[in-house]
Amino acid sequence: MSAVGTATQLSLSESELKLLQTLVYQECGMYFDARRAHFLADRVQRRLRECGADSFYSYYRLLISNEGRPELAKLLENLTVNETSFFRNKPQLELFHKQILEHLIRRKQQERNYNLRIWSAGCSTGQEPYTIAMLVADAFTGHLRWNTSAYECTFPKPLVPAPWKLEILASDISYSALRAAQEGIYSEHHMAPVDYSNRFRHFDKVDERYVVKKALREMVHFDFHNLKTEYLPQRNDVIFCRNVMMYFDEAEQKRLLDKFFRCLNPEGYLLVGHAESLLGLTDKFTLIYHDAGTAYRRAEVEEL
Ligand SMILES: C[S@@+](CC[C@H](N)C(=O)[O-])C[C@H]1O[C@@H](n2cnc3c(N)ncnc32)[C@H](O)[C@@H]1O
């Protein structure tokens, strides 16, 4: 029987691998195909050693037991790819900043609805939601400038002016990523994409590190959400789910897009990663393209 793994690694038989693939897929939607089977075997080996389990089956029994829930969460954390950065995919953020946000602010103001809700689904260590917060703060500064009297009266200038209520929800399946995101402490290396004006406005430099200032931190609320589940945050104006779907198989991507459709307000926006596309997966969203940036808008009944 063929096995996956090297001499120094745990060798998983095909049936063991299948059991793990199925468990991981059912729990979080990530699909480890033949190309990524070595990665799965390697991570399982590490966890197995860490737990002191004496065989694959004793470890698997632990994973599927009630008392093994924390270990299953740890295994999933070890399988996720947490790569992220501030201001990732600039053309898309430019589209978000200059078109989507401005349109939303203008439209909501006309409707006298001052609630704005943005969800960063799969936020990793926080760079994405803090980037969104910086862009929203910037858009509101511009907005206040147009309404000069309000701008001059308020001091210190709030990042989100009254009567607006902004919620940026940032969620992930990895508790350790969420902890780091909540801490909001970044190295010089992480900060490379952040320009000096944003560094000065939104971060305190403590020794060699940058700490997110309270005002920006308070714009973001972090929480655990597994995108595989049905109970996901509703009534969003914008959902960022970038570089997450690419780890799911097609069936799971389709299910997720249906859920995102339901989680968005009418005409809400969905932003996916640079290497991700909705083509062939759904007809419930319309593509928006501007200067190399892409986004999707929820298509309403009459457009479908
Ligand atoms: C590559 S990072 C992307 C981070 C950020 N969105 C970006 O584009 O820079 C993918 C994130 O998705 C999270 N993730 C993977 N599967 C998930 C699931 N089922 N539910 C919630 N988050 C998940 C991972 O933990 C990881 O932090």
The ligand as an ORCA input file, in Angstrom:
! r2SCAN-3c Opt
* xyz 0 1
  C      -3.899     33.461      3.754
  S      -4.790     34.102      5.120
  C      -5.562     35.526      4.401
  C      -5.566     36.722      5.332
  C      -6.160     37.988      4.720
  N      -7.532     37.799      4.371
  C      -5.357     38.435      3.526
  O      -5.780     38.266      2.395
  O      -4.262     38.967      3.721
  C      -6.154     32.952      5.241
  C      -6.874     32.996      6.592
  O      -8.107     32.286      6.495
  C      -8.337     31.606      7.702
  N      -9.273     30.475      7.471
  C      -9.057     29.327      6.806
  N     -10.155     28.545      6.852
  C     -11.089     29.226      7.553
  C     -12.421     28.937      7.951
  N     -13.021     27.794      7.641
  N     -13.094     29.878      8.662
  C     -12.496     31.049      8.998
  N     -11.224     31.370      8.654
  C     -10.526     30.466      7.948
  C      -6.953     31.154      8.122
  O      -6.872     30.869      9.502
  C      -6.085     32.345      7.707
  O      -5.882     33.237      8.765
*
